[in-house]
Amino acid sequence: MRFADIQLALPFILMAITVIAIVGPRVDRIIILMIVSQWVQYARLVRSSVLSLRAREFVQVARSYGLGDRKIIFGHILANALGPLIILLMLNVANNILLESSLTFLGLGANPQTTT
């Protein structure tokens, strides 16, 4: 998570301008850059959700019923962590549209003939 904290300290737009100026403006490169820069948000959200959910009562009850770790993880913890993850995904869709349009405005996005 320390690497994630370091990556969150870097402003995305400056990193995007630098990388796109070096490798060239193409849609697939912009998408890869957005994925590489935004995995940290998902990792931190899932980690914090799992840490808070594993101490909840329903997990302790499932453990007392004799359920295995795999059943508890996939059936209870990840199922309850999925809601905040979907909300973050929907918020990032709008954010990615703004990021791509700002890169295109600066001349580092897709060609004007390409639909994004």
GITA-V312911 format. One record per residue. N is the residue number from 1. PHI is phi as a letter, one per 20 degrees, with the letter a starting at -180 (* if undefined). PSI is psi in radians with two decimals (999 if undefined). BURIAL is 1 if it has 9 or more other C-alpha atoms within 8 Angstrom, else 0. Layout:
((N,PHI,PSI,BURIAL) (N,PHI,PSI,BURIAL))
This chain:
((1,*,-0.31,0) (2,f,-0.66,0) (3,f,-0.65,0) (4,f,-0.71,0) (5,f,-0.67,0) (6,f,-0.74,0) (7,f,-0.61,1) (8,f,-0.39,0) (9,f,-0.35,0) (10,e,2.26,0) (11,f,2.31,0) (12,f,-0.75,0) (13,f,-0.63,0) (14,f,-0.70,0) (15,f,-0.71,1) (16,f,-0.76,1) (17,f,-0.76,1) (18,f,-0.84,0) (19,f,-0.78,1) (20,f,-0.61,1) (21,f,-0.54,1) (22,e,-0.84,0) (23,e,-0.29,0) (24,o,2.58,0) (25,e,1.95,1) (26,b,2.66,1) (27,f,-0.75,1) (28,f,-0.60,0) (29,f,-0.63,1) (30,f,-0.72,1) (31,f,-0.78,0) (32,f,-0.69,0) (33,f,-0.69,1) (34,f,-0.69,1) (35,f,-0.79,0) (36,f,-0.59,0) (37,e,-0.37,1) (38,d,0.01,0) (39,f,-0.45,0) (40,f,-0.70,1) (41,f,-0.74,0) (42,f,-0.71,1) (43,f,-0.75,0) (44,f,-0.68,1) (45,f,-0.80,1) (46,f,-0.72,1) (47,f,-0.81,0) (48,f,-0.64,0) (49,f,-0.76,1) (50,f,-0.72,1) (51,f,-0.61,0) (52,f,-0.58,0) (53,f,-0.51,1) (54,f,-0.29,0) (55,e,0.04,0) (56,f,2.83,0) (57,f,-0.66,0) (58,f,-0.49,0) (59,f,-0.68,1) (60,f,-0.67,1) (61,f,-0.74,0) (62,f,-0.66,1) (63,f,-0.67,1) (64,f,-0.45,0) (65,f,-0.15,0) (66,n,0.27,0) (67,f,2.56,1) (68,f,2.91,0) (69,f,-0.71,0) (70,f,-0.73,0) (71,f,-0.68,1) (72,f,-0.76,1) (73,f,-0.91,1) (74,e,-0.60,1) (75,e,-0.48,1) (76,d,-0.93,1) (77,f,-0.95,1) (78,f,-0.53,1) (79,f,-0.62,1) (80,e,-0.36,0) (81,e,-0.14,1) (82,f,-0.57,0) (83,f,-0.96,0) (84,f,-0.53,0) (85,f,-0.69,1) (86,f,-0.66,0) (87,f,-0.76,0) (88,f,-0.67,1) (89,f,-0.77,0) (90,f,-0.67,0) (91,f,-0.61,0) (92,f,-0.39,0) (93,f,-0.84,0) (94,f,-0.68,0) (95,f,-0.69,0) (96,f,-0.61,1) (97,f,-0.75,0) (98,f,-0.70,0) (99,f,-0.76,1) (100,f,-0.69,1) (101,f,-0.58,1) (102,f,-0.63,0) (103,f,-0.67,1) (104,f,-0.67,1) (105,f,-0.63,0) (106,f,-0.06,0) (107,n,0.21,0) (108,d,0.27,1) (109,d,-2.68,1) (110,f,2.89,1) (111,f,2.65,0) (112,f,-0.45,0) (113,f,-0.29,0) (114,e,2.29,0) (115,e,2.27,0) (116,d,999,0))
